[in-house]
Amino acid sequence: MSTTFISSLNFAGRQIIIYGGTFVFIVGIIGGFFNTIVFLSLQTFRQSSCAFYLTIMSIMNIAQLFTTTLSRIISNVYNNDGTDASLFYCKFRFYLPTVCTMISLTCFCLATFDQYCATSSRLYLQQLCNIKLARRLVMLFTLIWILHATPFLILFEHVSSPITGKITCTLTNVIYIQYRAYVIFPIFFSGLPLLIGTIFGSMAYYNTQQFTFYTIPLVRRELDKQLTTMVLVQVAVSFFVLLPYCIVYILTLNTSLNSDPVVNAEIQLSSNITLIMYYLYFAVNIHL
C-alpha cells in the first residue's frame, strides 16, 4: 500500500514539473521579452537607473528559464537530466542557473534600493540614482557572482557507482555541499533578497506617500510612482513565491524526516510544487 502511495506521489510530482513548468516557461519567456522591449524602447525608461536594473533582471530571468526550467521539464519527461552524458553539461547545468539567479535577485534588490533613494527627500540619496552608477554596480556584481559560482565548474564531476556502474553528476567537495545547502539556497536565493526587498520596498512606498510635501517636477513624480509600483508588486510576488520554497527546502535538510519513505515522498511533492512557485519569480513580469 505504501509503495503504491509513494509511486503516486512521485508521479504527481513529475506531472506538476512537466505541466506547471511548461506553463511557467511559456508565460515567462513571452512576458520577459515584452518587458525587455518596453524598457529598451522607451526613452524615459532608458534614462532611469531603476528601469535599467529591471531590464537586466528581465534578461537574466529569460536566461534562467531556459537554463533551469526548460531543462527540468525535459529531465522529467525523459526521466534523465542528461548530465551523465557530458561532463561539460554536468558542470554548466548548475553553474549558469546559479549565476543567472544571483544576478536577477541582485538587480531586484538594487531596484528596490534605487526606488527608495529616488523617492527620498534627501539629496545625497537621490544622487545615487544615476545610470552610470547603475551600470557599474551591475558589472561589479556580475563579476562577483561569476567568480562566486566558479566552484561549480571545478567541483562537479562524473562519479561512477561501484555497484551499478551508473554515472552521476555529483558535487565532490563536502564543505561546498554544506555551503550550497545552508548558504546559497536558503540565504542568497531566498532569505536575503526577501529581506532587502521588503525593507526598501516598504520605505519607498512610504516616501511616495509624502510626495505632496516635496517639491518634485510632475513628470518625475509620476515616473517614480510608476516604477515604485512595479517594484512593490515584484516584492509582493517574490514574497509569496520565494518564501514557500525556502521553507520546504529547509525541511528537506532534516534527515530525520527523510528517513521515512512516505514522509520523504510527501516532502518531495511539496518541493516540486514550491519549485514551480519559485520559478514564477522569473516568469512574472510587471507591465504598467
N, C-alpha and C positions, 0 to 999 in steps of 0.2 A: 504493500500500500504506500509506504513512504517513498519507495523508489519511483513509483508512478507519479506521485505528487511532486517529487523533485524534478523529474523529467518534464512535467507540465510547466513548472516554474521556469525552468531553463528555456523551454520552447517559447514561452510567453515573453521572456526577456529578449530573446533573439528577434522576435517579431516586432517588439517595441523599437529596438535599434533599427531594424530594416525599414519599417514603415514610418515611424516617427522621425528617424534620421533623414529619410528621403524628403519628407515634408519640410523639415527644418533647412535642409541643404538647398532645396529649390527656392524657397521663400528668401533665405538668407543671401543667396547669390544674386537674385533679381533685385532685392532691396539694397544690397551693398553696392552694386553697380549704379543704381539710380542715385543713391546717396552721394557717391563719389562724383558723379556727373554734375549734380546740383551744386556741390561745394566748389568744384573747379570751374564751372561755367559762369557763376555769378560774381561780378566784380566786388560786391560788398563782402562776400564770404572770403574771397581770395586775400583780402586785406586784414582779415581777422585772425588772430593767433588761436582763439578757441576753435574756430572753424577749421584751421589747419590741423589741430590735434584730432578733431573729429574725422577729418579726411584720411589721415594716416591710420586712424583706428578702423575706419571702414575698409581700407585696403588690406590691413592685417587680418580683419575678420573674414574677408573673402579668402585670403590665403589659408587661414586656419580651417575654414570649412572644407577646402579642397584637401588639405594635408591630414586632417583628423576625421571629420565627419564622414566624408566620402570613403576614406579607407576603412573606417569602422563599419560602414554599411556593407562594403564589398567583402570584408573578412567574415561578417555574419552570414552573408548569402552563400559563400563558398566554404564556410567553416575553416578558413585558413587565411591568416593575415599576410602571407607571402614573405615574411621576414626570414624564414628558414631557407629561402632560395637564393637570397642575395645578402651578403654582408654589408654592402653599401646601403641597401634599402633598410636593413636592420638598424643601422646607425642613424640614418637620416629620418627614418619613420618616427623617431622620438625627438630628434634634435629640432627639426623645422617647426613642428607644432608648439614646442616649448618656447622658441624664440618668438613666433608669431603671437602666441598668447600673452607673453610678457610685454611685448611692445604695445599690443592692443590695450591691455589693462593699464599700462603706464600712461598712454595717451588719454585714457578715460580719467585717470587721477589728475593729470595735468590740465585737462579741460575743466574739471570741477574747480581746481585751484585757480585757474585763469579767470573763470567767471566770478569767483569770489573777489579776486583782485580788481576785475573790470567794473564790478558793481560797488566797490568800496568808495567811500568818500575821501580816503587817504590818497594823496597824490603819488607817494612813493610806491604804493601798491599798484596803482593804475599804470605806472611806468613799466611795470613788469610785463604788461600785456602788449608785446610787440612781436611782429612776425619774425624778426631776425633772431631774437632770443628763443622763440618757439622752435625754429629750425635747428638752432644749436643744441637745444635740450633734447630734441628728438634724435639727432645724430649721436649725441653723447649716450643716451640711454639705449639706443640701438646697438652701439658698440659694446656697452656693458652687458647687455643680455646675450649678444652673440658670444662673447667670451665666457659668460656665466654658464651657458649651455654646452660649451666645448667638451666637458667630461662625457657627455652622451656619445660624442664621436669616438672617444677613446675607450670608454669602459663597457660599452655594449659589444658583446662578442657572440659568436656561434658556439653553443655548448652542446655536445653530443651526449645523450643519455647512455650510461654504460650497460643498461638493461635492454632498452628497446632500440637504441641506436638513433632515436629521433633527434633531429637538430632543432634547437630552440634559440631564439634571440634573447639573451639574458644580460642583465646588468651585473657585472662581475665583482664590483667593489662593495663590500658590506657597509662601509662608512657612508658612501654616497647613496646607497639604497636607503639608509636611515635618513639622510639629509633630504632625499627626494620625497620620502614618505611623510616626514614630520615638519618640513620647512617649505619646500616648493609647492606642494599641493594645498595643504591647509592654510598657509600664510600668504605666499605670493600669488597663488591662483584664486584665493577666495577672501580670506580674512582681512588682509591689509588693504586691498582695493575697496572693499566694502566700507571699512573704517574711514579711509581718506575721502571716498566719495560722499558718504553720509555727512561727515563733519563739514566739509567745504561746500557741499551742495546745500545744506541747511543754512549756512551763513550767507551764501549767495542769494538764496530765496529771501532771507531777512533783509538783505541790502536792497533788493528790488522793491520791497515794500516801503522803503524810505526814499524812493526816487523823487517823490513830490517835494521833498525837503532839499534836494540837491539841485544845483544849477547845472544841468546837463542838456546839451542840444537834443531836440526831439528825435532826430533820426538815430542818433547813437543810443538814446534811451530805449527806443523800440527794438533796435538790433540786440542790445544787451538782454532785454526781456525775452526776446525770441530765442536766443542762444541759451539763456539760463533755463528756460522752459524745456528745451531739448535735453540739456544736461540733467535736469531734475528728473525727467521721465526716464532717462537712461539709468540714473541712480536707483530709482524705484524698481525698474525692471531687473537690474543687477542684483538688488537685494533679494528679490523673490526667486531668481533662477540660480544664483551662485551659492546662497546660504544652504539650501537643502542638500546639494551635492557635497558641500563641505561637511555637513553633519553626518551624512551616510558614509562618506569616505572615512571619517574618524572611527565610525563603528566597525568598518572593515579591518581596522588596525587592531581591534580587540580579538586576540587569538582565542580567548575562552568562548566567544560567541561563534567563531568559525569552526570550532571543534564539532559542533552538532551539524550534520549534513543538511537537515531540514532548515534550520536557522540560517545556515550559510547560503542555501539556495534562496531563501526569502530576502536576505540582505543583498544578494547579487541581483535579484529582481528589482529591489529598491534602488540599487546602484545604477542599473540600466535606465530606470525611469528618471532619476535625478540627473543622469548624464545627458539625456535628451534635453532636460530643462536647462542644464548648463550650456549646451550648445545654442540654446535660444539667445544667450547673451550675444553671440556672434551673428545671429540671424536677425535680431530685432533692430530695425533702423528707424529712427525718428525723423519724420519729414514735416516741416511746417511751412 
